[in-house]
Amino acid sequence: MPAVTDAPSPPAAAGATPPAAPFPPATPHDAQPGPRVQALRAASVLLLLALIVLDLAWELWLAPTGQKTLVIKVLPLLLPLAGLLKHRLYTYRWLSLMLWLYVTEGLVRANGGEAGWGPALAWGQVVLCTLLFTTCGLYVRARLKAGKVLNAGT
């Protein structure tokens, strides 16, 4: 059995690579989003929550239709919440496409001859969807621009 000593290891030869750092260097993906990106995320999340609340209130209390079965249209709006909160670019992209289904429904119901609160709620849905679409687009643009700046600096 070889003897164990506390002697220092021999010096590294000239030109040898230094030992690896315990943590890899920061990459553009590790960078914290800037204040503009944070504000756009907050606006997107708030608009999505407002759209969910509006649709729930519309179908359950304010202007219910039939047996309140149209409340099921809110379920797809719950899916992107986690992705928005985690800054997932892919979620912002597909949400901006899905919103046009809600815009179409709002336009049809606004001009479909519903009585009472129906048309006003439908126009409210159209406005919220349009604003959410805009914030999603601005968010994607800001993230891609920030990524180009970070990649150019490395």
MODELLER restraints for C-alpha pairs under 7 A, 6 or more apart:
rsr = mdl.restraints
at = mdl.atoms
rsr.add(forms.Gaussian(group=physical.xy_distance, feature=features.Distance(at['CA:28:A'], at['CA:147:A']), mean=6.66, stdev=0.5))
rsr.add(forms.Gaussian(group=physical.xy_distance, feature=features.Distance(at['CA:28:A'], at['CA:150:A']), mean=5.68, stdev=0.5))
rsr.add(forms.Gaussian(group=physical.xy_distance, feature=features.Distance(at['CA:28:A'], at['CA:151:A']), mean=6.64, stdev=0.5))
rsr.add(forms.Gaussian(group=physical.xy_distance, feature=features.Distance(at['CA:37:A'], at['CA:139:A']), mean=6.11, stdev=0.5))
rsr.add(forms.Gaussian(group=physical.xy_distance, feature=features.Distance(at['CA:37:A'], at['CA:142:A']), mean=6.41, stdev=0.5))
rsr.add(forms.Gaussian(group=physical.xy_distance, feature=features.Distance(at['CA:37:A'], at['CA:143:A']), mean=6.87, stdev=0.5))
rsr.add(forms.Gaussian(group=physical.xy_distance, feature=features.Distance(at['CA:40:A'], at['CA:135:A']), mean=6.04, stdev=0.5))
rsr.add(forms.Gaussian(group=physical.xy_distance, feature=features.Distance(at['CA:40:A'], at['CA:139:A']), mean=5.70, stdev=0.5))
rsr.add(forms.Gaussian(group=physical.xy_distance, feature=features.Distance(at['CA:41:A'], at['CA:84:A']), mean=6.80, stdev=0.5))
rsr.add(forms.Gaussian(group=physical.xy_distance, feature=features.Distance(at['CA:41:A'], at['CA:139:A']), mean=6.95, stdev=0.5))
rsr.add(forms.Gaussian(group=physical.xy_distance, feature=features.Distance(at['CA:43:A'], at['CA:135:A']), mean=6.95, stdev=0.5))
rsr.add(forms.Gaussian(group=physical.xy_distance, feature=features.Distance(at['CA:44:A'], at['CA:132:A']), mean=5.80, stdev=0.5))
rsr.add(forms.Gaussian(group=physical.xy_distance, feature=features.Distance(at['CA:44:A'], at['CA:135:A']), mean=5.89, stdev=0.5))
rsr.add(forms.Gaussian(group=physical.xy_distance, feature=features.Distance(at['CA:44:A'], at['CA:136:A']), mean=6.54, stdev=0.5))
rsr.add(forms.Gaussian(group=physical.xy_distance, feature=features.Distance(at['CA:45:A'], at['CA:84:A']), mean=6.67, stdev=0.5))
rsr.add(forms.Gaussian(group=physical.xy_distance, feature=features.Distance(at['CA:47:A'], at['CA:128:A']), mean=6.47, stdev=0.5))
rsr.add(forms.Gaussian(group=physical.xy_distance, feature=features.Distance(at['CA:47:A'], at['CA:132:A']), mean=5.86, stdev=0.5))
rsr.add(forms.Gaussian(group=physical.xy_distance, feature=features.Distance(at['CA:48:A'], at['CA:132:A']), mean=6.89, stdev=0.5))
rsr.add(forms.Gaussian(group=physical.xy_distance, feature=features.Distance(at['CA:51:A'], at['CA:125:A']), mean=6.63, stdev=0.5))
rsr.add(forms.Gaussian(group=physical.xy_distance, feature=features.Distance(at['CA:51:A'], at['CA:128:A']), mean=6.30, stdev=0.5))
rsr.add(forms.Gaussian(group=physical.xy_distance, feature=features.Distance(at['CA:52:A'], at['CA:74:A']), mean=6.10, stdev=0.5))
rsr.add(forms.Gaussian(group=physical.xy_distance, feature=features.Distance(at['CA:52:A'], at['CA:77:A']), mean=6.69, stdev=0.5))
rsr.add(forms.Gaussian(group=physical.xy_distance, feature=features.Distance(at['CA:55:A'], at['CA:74:A']), mean=6.58, stdev=0.5))
rsr.add(forms.Gaussian(group=physical.xy_distance, feature=features.Distance(at['CA:56:A'], at['CA:71:A']), mean=6.12, stdev=0.5))
rsr.add(forms.Gaussian(group=physical.xy_distance, feature=features.Distance(at['CA:56:A'], at['CA:74:A']), mean=6.96, stdev=0.5))
rsr.add(forms.Gaussian(group=physical.xy_distance, feature=features.Distance(at['CA:58:A'], at['CA:64:A']), mean=6.36, stdev=0.5))
rsr.add(forms.Gaussian(group=physical.xy_distance, feature=features.Distance(at['CA:58:A'], at['CA:121:A']), mean=6.86, stdev=0.5))
rsr.add(forms.Gaussian(group=physical.xy_distance, feature=features.Distance(at['CA:59:A'], at['CA:65:A']), mean=6.67, stdev=0.5))
rsr.add(forms.Gaussian(group=physical.xy_distance, feature=features.Distance(at['CA:59:A'], at['CA:68:A']), mean=5.89, stdev=0.5))
rsr.add(forms.Gaussian(group=physical.xy_distance, feature=features.Distance(at['CA:59:A'], at['CA:70:A']), mean=6.30, stdev=0.5))
rsr.add(forms.Gaussian(group=physical.xy_distance, feature=features.Distance(at['CA:59:A'], at['CA:71:A']), mean=5.45, stdev=0.5))
rsr.add(forms.Gaussian(group=physical.xy_distance, feature=features.Distance(at['CA:60:A'], at['CA:68:A']), mean=6.03, stdev=0.5))
rsr.add(forms.Gaussian(group=physical.xy_distance, feature=features.Distance(at['CA:60:A'], at['CA:71:A']), mean=6.97, stdev=0.5))
rsr.add(forms.Gaussian(group=physical.xy_distance, feature=features.Distance(at['CA:62:A'], at['CA:117:A']), mean=6.82, stdev=0.5))
rsr.add(forms.Gaussian(group=physical.xy_distance, feature=features.Distance(at['CA:63:A'], at['CA:117:A']), mean=6.08, stdev=0.5))
rsr.add(forms.Gaussian(group=physical.xy_distance, feature=features.Distance(at['CA:63:A'], at['CA:118:A']), mean=5.95, stdev=0.5))
rsr.add(forms.Gaussian(group=physical.xy_distance, feature=features.Distance(at['CA:80:A'], at['CA:91:A']), mean=6.14, stdev=0.5))
rsr.add(forms.Gaussian(group=physical.xy_distance, feature=features.Distance(at['CA:80:A'], at['CA:95:A']), mean=6.87, stdev=0.5))
rsr.add(forms.Gaussian(group=physical.xy_distance, feature=features.Distance(at['CA:83:A'], at['CA:91:A']), mean=5.52, stdev=0.5))
rsr.add(forms.Gaussian(group=physical.xy_distance, feature=features.Distance(at['CA:84:A'], at['CA:91:A']), mean=6.49, stdev=0.5))
rsr.add(forms.Gaussian(group=physical.xy_distance, feature=features.Distance(at['CA:84:A'], at['CA:92:A']), mean=6.72, stdev=0.5))
rsr.add(forms.Gaussian(group=physical.xy_distance, feature=features.Distance(at['CA:89:A'], at['CA:140:A']), mean=6.49, stdev=0.5))
rsr.add(forms.Gaussian(group=physical.xy_distance, feature=features.Distance(at['CA:92:A'], at['CA:136:A']), mean=5.50, stdev=0.5))
rsr.add(forms.Gaussian(group=physical.xy_distance, feature=features.Distance(at['CA:92:A'], at['CA:140:A']), mean=6.98, stdev=0.5))
rsr.add(forms.Gaussian(group=physical.xy_distance, feature=features.Distance(at['CA:96:A'], at['CA:133:A']), mean=5.09, stdev=0.5))
rsr.add(forms.Gaussian(group=physical.xy_distance, feature=features.Distance(at['CA:96:A'], at['CA:136:A']), mean=6.22, stdev=0.5))
rsr.add(forms.Gaussian(group=physical.xy_distance, feature=features.Distance(at['CA:99:A'], at['CA:129:A']), mean=5.98, stdev=0.5))
rsr.add(forms.Gaussian(group=physical.xy_distance, feature=features.Distance(at['CA:99:A'], at['CA:133:A']), mean=6.91, stdev=0.5))
rsr.add(forms.Gaussian(group=physical.xy_distance, feature=features.Distance(at['CA:103:A'], at['CA:125:A']), mean=6.99, stdev=0.5))
rsr.add(forms.Gaussian(group=physical.xy_distance, feature=features.Distance(at['CA:103:A'], at['CA:126:A']), mean=4.95, stdev=0.5))
rsr.add(forms.Gaussian(group=physical.xy_distance, feature=features.Distance(at['CA:103:A'], at['CA:129:A']), mean=6.22, stdev=0.5))
rsr.add(forms.Gaussian(group=physical.xy_distance, feature=features.Distance(at['CA:106:A'], at['CA:122:A']), mean=4.47, stdev=0.5))
rsr.add(forms.Gaussian(group=physical.xy_distance, feature=features.Distance(at['CA:106:A'], at['CA:123:A']), mean=6.24, stdev=0.5))
rsr.add(forms.Gaussian(group=physical.xy_distance, feature=features.Distance(at['CA:106:A'], at['CA:125:A']), mean=5.91, stdev=0.5))
rsr.add(forms.Gaussian(group=physical.xy_distance, feature=features.Distance(at['CA:106:A'], at['CA:126:A']), mean=5.52, stdev=0.5))
rsr.add(forms.Gaussian(group=physical.xy_distance, feature=features.Distance(at['CA:107:A'], at['CA:122:A']), mean=6.73, stdev=0.5))
rsr.add(forms.Gaussian(group=physical.xy_distance, feature=features.Distance(at['CA:107:A'], at['CA:126:A']), mean=6.90, stdev=0.5))
rsr.add(forms.Gaussian(group=physical.xy_distance, feature=features.Distance(at['CA:109:A'], at['CA:119:A']), mean=6.48, stdev=0.5))
rsr.add(forms.Gaussian(group=physical.xy_distance, feature=features.Distance(at['CA:109:A'], at['CA:122:A']), mean=6.02, stdev=0.5))
rsr.add(forms.Gaussian(group=physical.xy_distance, feature=features.Distance(at['CA:110:A'], at['CA:118:A']), mean=6.90, stdev=0.5))
rsr.add(forms.Gaussian(group=physical.xy_distance, feature=features.Distance(at['CA:110:A'], at['CA:119:A']), mean=4.18, stdev=0.5))
rsr.add(forms.Gaussian(group=physical.xy_distance, feature=features.Distance(at['CA:110:A'], at['CA:122:A']), mean=5.09, stdev=0.5))
rsr.add(forms.Gaussian(group=physical.xy_distance, feature=features.Distance(at['CA:110:A'], at['CA:123:A']), mean=6.14, stdev=0.5))
